[in-house]
Amino acid sequence: MKLFLTTISLILLKSLAFCQTDTTLIEFDNASLPEVISQLHDTYNINFSYSSNMLEAQNVIVSGKFKGKTPPEILSVILRNTAIEFFYKDDIIILRLKQVETPTIITGVIRDANSGLGVPYATVEVKGKLVGAICDYRGVYLLEVPIEFKNDTIQVSSMGYEKFVFTSYSQNPDTIDLKPKQYLLPTLEVESKGYKSQVLGLDAKKAKGELYMDTHGQQTALFIETESKIGKIEKIRYFLSEKGNTNAPFRVRVYDVDTITSGPGKDILKQFLVVQPDVTRGWYEINVWEYDLDIPEGGFFVAMEGVYPNDYEAFIQMNPPKRSNRIMKRRQAAMQQILSYGQKLGYKKSKKYRTWHYSLSRTWFQLDQPFDVLISVDVLVE
């Protein structure tokens, strides 16, 4: 915006033929900004509009010579590293503080259109940009939309509901009602194309142990071998341990393979998909057919990402196992309430080392442990 206004200023001011020639020389010697403006006014017979306090607050001292330059050209140099911009209007150069755009903040509540109740952990995102927010357990959200996306479409989604879209500036509904939707796999289309269902990843009836998933962006991923299969990803399953909070929401992530690290690379699932399981333990299944995910050549990663929306309700284990000795009895009293905010993902022993972890330092690394997490995928292959 400043560049455009400055360009207009140059054109208009030059057309008015300032009272100067190509040899006009103006010199500043330790001049303050108010003194610079005064000299420009006297030399070029041009009027200015500005706040003295604004100029003095910049604490700028100017020294130098300008020969054959117009006032806009001189101001462009002097004000380059200040918080002041200028433009030309009605034969006056107007100085003002730079207009800084701020991100758009949109808030509201996501409700079930039938029941009127909040939709827990629905996602609100800038469509196609992987910028978004997660509702709390009441369906309340707050999303900060970056300046560069201020005119983009905002998409609201949750498993089992129709999507809702709006733009951050022209619309900002306080309440958004999502219509329930039943996802049906297009069986006839699948059969007509000759697809066959296969299970990839790790499958087991029970886990050997569990890996705690915190709620601050930690991720654990399993590499899914594909053996050059061509087709679609239909369902994703995670083995949830009853020792964690199986009702805790988490984000489903799908990545291709990074060609340099061989770990998780770019997002394949281009939308926020946050789920809240309704099981007490064991396998939890998510149908991702509607997201039209092609099976990547060379394999892919499926990850669980812990999330922690505001006002999240903690899981409280009230009755820890009893022990006979006196030490354990004292511990039992101290552990009367054990808080567990996140999921615990089951694993089994393995020597293939296919599990990767995403730490708070925002880097992926391979877990050097003889186990792999229990994540499996149903694919439809040709």
WOJO-V696271 format. One record per residue. N is the residue number from 1. OMEGA is omega in whole degrees, -180 to 180 (* if undefined). BURIAL is I if it has 9 or more other C-alpha atoms within 8 Angstrom, else O. Layout:
N & OMEGA & BURIAL
N & OMEGA & BURIAL
This chain:
1 & 180 & O
2 & -180 & O
3 & -180 & O
4 & -178 & O
5 & 179 & I
6 & 178 & I
7 & 178 & O
8 & -180 & I
9 & -179 & I
10 & -178 & I
11 & -176 & O
12 & -177 & I
13 & 179 & I
14 & -179 & I
15 & -180 & O
16 & 175 & O
17 & 178 & O
18 & -179 & I
19 & 179 & O
20 & 177 & I
21 & -180 & O
22 & -179 & O
23 & 180 & O
24 & -178 & I
25 & 175 & O
26 & -175 & O
27 & 178 & O
28 & -179 & I
29 & -178 & O
30 & -177 & O
31 & 173 & I
32 & 180 & I
33 & 176 & I
34 & 178 & I
35 & 177 & O
36 & -179 & I
37 & 180 & I
38 & 179 & O
39 & 178 & O
40 & 179 & I
41 & -178 & I
42 & -175 & O
43 & -172 & I
44 & 179 & I
45 & 180 & I
46 & -179 & I
47 & 180 & O
48 & 172 & I
49 & -177 & O
50 & 175 & I
51 & -180 & O
52 & 179 & O
53 & 180 & O
54 & -179 & I
55 & -178 & I
56 & -179 & I
57 & -179 & O
58 & 177 & O
59 & -178 & O
60 & 175 & O
61 & -173 & O
62 & 173 & I
63 & 179 & I
64 & -179 & O
65 & 176 & O
66 & -179 & I
67 & 177 & I
68 & -179 & I
69 & 176 & I
70 & 176 & O
71 & 178 & O
72 & 179 & I
73 & 179 & I
74 & -180 & I
75 & 180 & I
76 & 179 & O
77 & -174 & O
78 & -174 & O
79 & -173 & I
80 & -176 & O
81 & 178 & O
82 & 178 & O
83 & -176 & O
84 & 173 & I
85 & -179 & I
86 & 173 & I
87 & -172 & I
88 & 179 & I
89 & 177 & O
90 & 176 & O
91 & 179 & O
92 & 171 & I
93 & -177 & I
94 & 176 & I
95 & 179 & I
96 & 175 & I
97 & -179 & O
98 & 179 & O
99 & -178 & O
100 & 177 & O
101 & 178 & O
102 & 179 & O
103 & 177 & I
104 & 177 & I
105 & 177 & O
106 & -179 & I
107 & 178 & I
108 & 179 & I
109 & 179 & I
110 & -177 & I
111 & 170 & I
112 & -175 & I
113 & -179 & I
114 & -175 & O
115 & -176 & O
116 & 179 & O
117 & 179 & O
118 & 177 & I
119 & -177 & I
120 & 170 & I
121 & 170 & I
122 & -180 & I
123 & 177 & I
124 & -172 & I
125 & 170 & I
126 & -171 & I
127 & 175 & I
128 & -176 & O
129 & -177 & O
130 & 173 & I
131 & -176 & O
132 & 180 & I
133 & 179 & I
134 & 178 & I
135 & 172 & I
136 & -174 & I
137 & 177 & I
138 & -177 & I
139 & -179 & I
140 & -179 & I
141 & 171 & I
142 & -177 & I
143 & 175 & I
144 & -177 & I
145 & 179 & I
146 & -176 & I
147 & -176 & I
148 & -180 & O
149 & -171 & O
150 & 180 & I
151 & -180 & O
152 & 180 & I
153 & 175 & I
154 & -178 & I
155 & 177 & I
156 & -178 & I
157 & 174 & I
158 & 180 & I
159 & 178 & O
160 & -178 & O
161 & 172 & I
162 & 177 & I
163 & 177 & I
164 & -178 & I
165 & 174 & O
166 & 178 & I
167 & -171 & I
168 & -177 & I
169 & -174 & O
170 & -180 & O
171 & 173 & O
172 & -176 & I
173 & 178 & O
174 & -179 & O
175 & 179 & O
176 & 179 & I
177 & 178 & I
178 & 179 & I
179 & 178 & I
180 & -179 & I
181 & 177 & O
182 & -179 & O
183 & 180 & O
184 & 178 & O
185 & -179 & O
186 & -173 & O
187 & -176 & O
188 & -179 & O
189 & 180 & O
190 & -179 & I
191 & -177 & O
192 & 180 & O
193 & 178 & O
194 & 178 & O
195 & 174 & I
196 & -179 & O
197 & 177 & O
198 & 178 & O
199 & 179 & O
200 & 180 & I
201 & -178 & I
202 & -180 & O
203 & 179 & O
204 & 179 & O
205 & 177 & O
206 & -177 & O
207 & 175 & I
208 & -180 & O
209 & -178 & O
210 & -179 & I
211 & -177 & I
212 & 176 & I
213 & 178 & I
214 & -171 & I
215 & -178 & I
216 & 175 & O
217 & 177 & I
218 & 178 & I
219 & 170 & I
220 & -174 & I
221 & 175 & I
222 & 176 & I
223 & -180 & I
224 & 178 & I
225 & -176 & I
226 & -179 & I
227 & 175 & O
228 & 178 & O
229 & 178 & I
230 & -180 & I
231 & -175 & I
232 & 172 & I
233 & -176 & I
234 & -176 & I
235 & 176 & I
236 & -179 & I
237 & 177 & I
238 & 177 & I
239 & -176 & I
240 & 179 & I
241 & 178 & I
242 & 179 & I
243 & 175 & O
244 & 176 & I
245 & -174 & I
246 & 176 & I
247 & -180 & I
248 & 178 & I
249 & 173 & I
250 & -179 & I
251 & 177 & I
252 & 180 & I
253 & 177 & I
254 & -176 & I
255 & 168 & I
256 & -177 & I
257 & 176 & I
258 & -175 & I
259 & -179 & O
260 & -175 & O
261 & -174 & O
262 & 176 & O
263 & 178 & I
264 & -179 & I
265 & -176 & I
266 & 177 & O
267 & 171 & I
268 & 177 & O
269 & -170 & I
270 & 180 & O
271 & 174 & O
272 & 177 & I
273 & 179 & I
274 & -178 & I
275 & 173 & I
276 & -175 & I
277 & 178 & I
278 & 179 & O
279 & 179 & O
280 & 176 & O
281 & 176 & I
282 & -173 & I
283 & 174 & O
284 & -171 & I
285 & 176 & O
286 & 177 & O
287 & -178 & O
288 & -178 & I
289 & -176 & I
290 & -178 & O
291 & 172 & O
292 & -177 & O
293 & 175 & I
294 & 175 & O
295 & -178 & I
296 & 176 & O
297 & 179 & I
298 & 177 & I
299 & -180 & I
300 & 180 & I
301 & 170 & I
302 & -175 & I
303 & 169 & I
304 & 178 & I
305 & 177 & I
306 & 178 & I
307 & -179 & I
308 & 177 & O
309 & 178 & I
310 & 177 & O
311 & 180 & O
312 & -179 & O
313 & -178 & O
314 & 173 & O
315 & -178 & O
316 & 176 & O
317 & -172 & I
318 & -173 & O
319 & 177 & O
320 & 180 & O
321 & -179 & O
322 & 176 & O
323 & -175 & O
324 & -176 & O
325 & -174 & O
326 & 179 & O
327 & -179 & O
328 & 177 & I
329 & 177 & I
330 & 177 & O
331 & -178 & O
332 & 179 & I
333 & -180 & O
334 & -177 & O
335 & -176 & O
336 & 176 & I
337 & 179 & I
338 & -178 & O
339 & 177 & O
340 & -174 & I
341 & -172 & I
342 & 177 & I
343 & 167 & I
344 & -174 & I
345 & -178 & I
346 & 176 & I
347 & 174 & I
348 & -178 & I
349 & -179 & O
350 & 178 & O
351 & -177 & O
352 & 178 & O
353 & -179 & I
354 & -176 & O
355 & 178 & I
356 & -176 & I
357 & 178 & I
358 & -174 & I
359 & 179 & I
360 & 177 & O
361 & 176 & O
362 & 175 & O
363 & 176 & O
364 & 173 & I
365 & -177 & O
366 & 178 & I
367 & -179 & O
368 & -179 & O
369 & -177 & O
370 & 176 & I
371 & 174 & I
372 & -179 & I
373 & -177 & I
374 & 174 & I
375 & 178 & I
376 & -175 & I
377 & 170 & I
378 & 178 & I
379 & 173 & I
380 & -176 & I
381 & -180 & I
382 & * & I
